[in-house]
Amino acid sequence: MREKSRAGRKGQFTTEYLIIVSIALLIIGFFLIYVFVYYSSYYNASVASKVSTTATSLVKEANYVTNEGLGSKISFSLTVPQLTLLGSFFCGNFVKVSSGTYSYIQNAKLNIVGILPMTPGNYIMYAMYNNSDRVQIGFEADITYINYSYSISGNTLNYNIEFFGSKHTPTALTAYNISVFTYGGQYINSTRSVTNADGVASSSIHLNQVPATLLVYIFALGTNVVAPSCLQT
């Protein structure tokens, strides 16, 4: 009888222990789910805020120099998230900034052209109104700006590019890559080459398709700089 009583108490203790452990695991599980949902929401809200702030800041400074008049320039600090490059570009009078699944478009008073960083961080940039119909966005860094122009002839994209260094003078023998995509992000073609001693390059890229709008990205190889723009064909 004693042995049976001991066995019963042992079985009861084991059952109670398992119930307690199961309840504890459920509580921990619900807590982990709450933490995951809370911090995911917080992270997503943070990314969305950084994306909109970046686009808004670029346009704000572009509009400021526009109001100041031709020849005006202003330097400003900009904190940039990890950009989704195929969703971040200058296009006419608007700039689109993307990070992950979040995108934000902001319109300016004039057309905007310029460069963006490929990695997140805090950067000193400038906005300069040096042309009657557009504002230039650049860095106060080793590569301050990339000047570019494009034209379409049949299935060929002709380009002229010029790289400017830290003293706003042309760089020498700068390696670059030009990649072309559709507006929706479909890859079309790319080329890699080096500028001449004056930081200038003129060449062409064959396109197997010519949609109404192209996205053209110029990468200054070995740097953190990309010049992203759209081209209406």
C-alpha positions as CSV (number, residue, x, y, z in Angstrom):
1,M,0.0,0.0,0.0
2,R,2.8,2.4,0.9
3,E,4.5,1.6,-2.4
4,K,1.3,2.4,-4.3
5,S,0.8,5.6,-2.3
6,R,4.3,6.7,-3.1
7,A,3.9,5.9,-6.8
8,G,0.6,7.9,-6.9
9,R,2.2,10.9,-5.3
10,K,5.1,10.7,-7.7
11,G,2.7,10.5,-10.7
12,Q,0.7,13.5,-9.3
13,F,3.9,15.5,-8.8
14,T,5.0,14.7,-12.4
15,T,1.7,15.8,-13.8
16,E,1.7,19.0,-11.8
17,Y,5.2,19.7,-12.9
18,L,4.4,19.3,-16.6
19,I,1.4,21.6,-16.2
20,I,3.5,24.3,-14.6
21,V,6.2,24.0,-17.3
22,S,3.6,24.1,-20.1
23,I,2.0,27.3,-18.6
24,A,5.4,28.9,-18.3
25,L,6.3,28.0,-21.9
26,L,3.0,29.5,-23.0
27,I,3.7,32.7,-21.1
28,I,7.2,32.9,-22.6
29,G,5.8,32.2,-26.1
30,F,3.2,35.0,-25.8
31,F,5.9,37.4,-24.4
32,L,8.2,36.6,-27.3
33,I,5.5,37.2,-29.9
34,Y,4.6,40.5,-28.2
35,V,8.3,41.6,-28.3
36,F,8.7,40.5,-31.9
37,V,5.5,42.4,-33.0
38,Y,6.3,45.5,-31.0
39,Y,9.9,45.8,-32.1
40,S,9.0,45.0,-35.7
41,S,6.4,47.8,-35.7
42,Y,8.9,50.1,-34.1
43,Y,11.6,49.2,-36.6
44,N,9.2,49.6,-39.6
45,A,8.0,53.0,-38.3
46,S,11.6,54.1,-37.9
47,V,12.6,53.1,-41.4
48,A,9.5,54.8,-42.9
49,S,10.3,58.0,-40.9
50,K,13.9,58.0,-42.1
51,V,12.8,57.5,-45.8
52,S,10.4,60.4,-45.7
53,T,12.8,62.6,-43.8
54,T,15.6,62.0,-46.4
55,A,13.4,62.9,-49.3
56,T,11.9,65.9,-47.6
57,S,15.3,67.2,-46.5
58,L,16.7,67.0,-50.1
59,V,13.7,68.9,-51.5
60,K,13.7,71.4,-48.7
61,E,17.3,72.4,-49.4
62,A,16.8,72.4,-53.2
63,N,13.8,74.7,-52.7
64,Y,15.8,77.0,-50.4
65,V,18.6,77.7,-52.9
66,T,15.9,78.1,-55.6
67,N,14.3,80.8,-53.6
68,E,17.8,82.4,-52.9
69,G,18.4,82.7,-56.6
70,L,20.8,81.6,-59.3
71,G,24.4,80.9,-58.0
72,S,23.3,80.2,-54.4
73,K,24.6,77.2,-52.5
74,I,24.0,75.7,-49.1
75,S,25.7,72.8,-47.1
76,F,23.5,70.6,-44.9
77,S,23.7,67.5,-42.8
78,L,21.7,64.5,-44.0
79,T,21.2,61.1,-42.2
80,V,20.5,58.5,-44.8
81,P,19.1,55.0,-44.1
82,Q,20.2,51.9,-46.1
83,L,18.8,52.9,-49.5
84,T,17.2,50.5,-51.9
85,L,19.1,51.8,-54.9
86,L,16.6,50.7,-57.6
87,G,13.9,52.7,-55.7
88,S,16.0,55.8,-55.0
89,F,16.6,58.3,-57.8
90,F,16.2,61.9,-59.1
91,C,13.6,62.3,-61.8
92,G,12.7,65.7,-63.1
93,N,11.4,67.8,-60.3
94,F,11.0,65.0,-57.8
95,V,13.2,62.7,-55.8
96,K,12.2,59.2,-54.7
97,V,13.8,57.6,-51.7
98,S,13.3,53.9,-50.8
99,S,14.5,51.6,-48.1
100,G,13.3,48.0,-47.9
101,T,9.6,48.1,-48.7
102,Y,9.2,51.8,-47.9
103,S,9.3,54.6,-50.5
104,Y,8.6,58.3,-50.4
105,I,8.3,60.8,-53.3
106,Q,8.8,64.5,-52.7
107,N,8.4,67.3,-55.4
108,A,10.6,70.3,-55.7
109,K,10.1,73.7,-57.4
110,L,12.8,72.9,-60.1
111,N,14.4,69.8,-61.5
112,I,16.9,68.0,-59.2
113,V,20.0,66.2,-60.3
114,G,22.7,64.7,-58.1
115,I,24.3,61.9,-56.2
116,L,23.4,59.7,-53.3
117,P,25.4,57.5,-50.8
118,M,25.2,53.8,-51.2
119,T,25.6,53.1,-47.4
120,P,23.7,54.5,-44.4
121,G,25.1,57.2,-42.3
122,N,25.3,60.9,-41.7
123,Y,26.7,63.0,-44.6
124,I,27.5,66.6,-45.3
125,M,25.9,67.4,-48.6
126,Y,25.2,70.6,-50.6
127,A,22.5,72.0,-52.8
128,M,23.6,74.4,-55.5
129,Y,21.5,76.4,-57.9
130,N,24.0,76.9,-60.7
131,N,21.7,76.3,-63.7
132,S,18.6,78.1,-64.7
133,D,16.4,75.0,-64.7
134,R,17.8,72.7,-62.1
135,V,19.3,72.3,-58.7
136,Q,22.4,70.1,-58.1
137,I,22.8,67.8,-55.1
138,G,26.3,66.8,-54.1
139,F,28.6,65.7,-51.3
140,E,31.3,67.5,-49.4
141,A,33.6,64.5,-50.0
142,D,36.2,63.0,-52.3
143,I,33.6,62.8,-55.1
144,T,31.5,65.9,-54.8
145,Y,29.4,65.5,-58.0
146,I,28.9,63.5,-61.2
147,N,27.7,65.5,-64.2
148,Y,25.8,63.5,-66.7
149,S,23.8,63.8,-69.9
150,Y,22.1,61.1,-72.0
151,S,20.5,60.7,-75.4
152,I,18.7,57.8,-77.2
153,S,19.4,56.9,-80.8
154,G,17.5,53.8,-81.8
155,N,18.5,51.1,-79.3
156,T,21.5,52.9,-78.1
157,L,22.0,55.0,-75.0
158,N,24.7,57.7,-75.6
159,Y,26.2,59.2,-72.5
160,N,28.6,61.9,-71.4
161,I,29.8,61.9,-67.8
162,E,32.2,64.0,-65.8
163,F,33.5,63.4,-62.2
164,F,34.3,66.2,-59.8
165,G,36.6,65.8,-56.8
166,S,36.9,67.3,-53.3
167,K,37.9,70.8,-54.6
168,H,35.1,70.7,-57.2
169,T,37.6,70.2,-59.9
170,P,37.5,67.3,-62.4
171,T,39.0,64.0,-61.2
172,A,41.5,61.9,-63.2
173,L,41.1,58.3,-64.4
174,T,38.0,57.5,-62.5
175,A,36.6,53.9,-62.8
176,Y,32.9,53.8,-63.2
177,N,29.9,51.5,-64.0
178,I,26.7,52.6,-65.7
179,S,23.7,50.3,-65.3
180,V,20.4,50.7,-67.0
181,F,17.0,49.5,-65.8
182,T,13.4,49.9,-66.6
183,Y,11.4,52.1,-64.3
184,G,10.0,49.0,-62.7
185,G,13.6,47.8,-61.9
186,Q,14.1,45.2,-64.7
187,Y,17.8,45.0,-65.7
188,I,18.6,46.0,-69.3
189,N,22.4,46.4,-69.6
190,S,25.5,47.9,-68.1
191,T,29.1,48.8,-68.9
192,R,32.3,49.4,-67.0
193,S,35.1,51.7,-68.0
194,V,37.5,54.5,-66.9
195,T,37.4,58.2,-67.6
196,N,40.2,60.1,-69.3
197,A,42.7,62.1,-67.4
198,D,40.2,65.0,-67.0
199,G,37.6,62.8,-65.4
200,V,35.4,62.7,-68.6
201,A,33.9,59.8,-70.5
202,S,31.7,59.6,-73.6
203,S,30.4,56.3,-74.9
204,S,27.3,54.3,-75.5
205,I,25.3,51.2,-74.3
206,H,23.2,48.9,-76.4
207,L,19.7,48.5,-75.1
208,N,17.7,45.4,-76.0
209,Q,14.5,47.3,-75.1
210,V,13.7,51.0,-74.9
211,P,10.8,51.6,-72.5
212,A,9.2,55.0,-72.0
213,T,11.3,55.7,-68.9
214,L,14.7,54.4,-68.1
215,L,16.6,54.4,-64.8
216,V,20.3,55.1,-65.2
217,Y,22.8,54.6,-62.4
218,I,26.4,55.8,-62.5
219,F,28.6,54.1,-59.8
220,A,31.9,55.7,-59.0
221,L,33.8,52.4,-58.4
222,G,35.7,52.2,-55.1
223,T,33.6,55.0,-53.6
224,N,30.3,55.3,-51.8
225,V,28.8,57.4,-54.6
226,V,26.0,56.7,-57.1
227,A,24.3,59.1,-59.5
228,P,20.7,57.8,-60.0
229,S,18.4,59.4,-62.5
230,C,15.5,58.7,-64.8
231,L,15.5,59.3,-68.5
232,Q,12.3,59.9,-70.6
233,T,12.8,58.3,-74.0
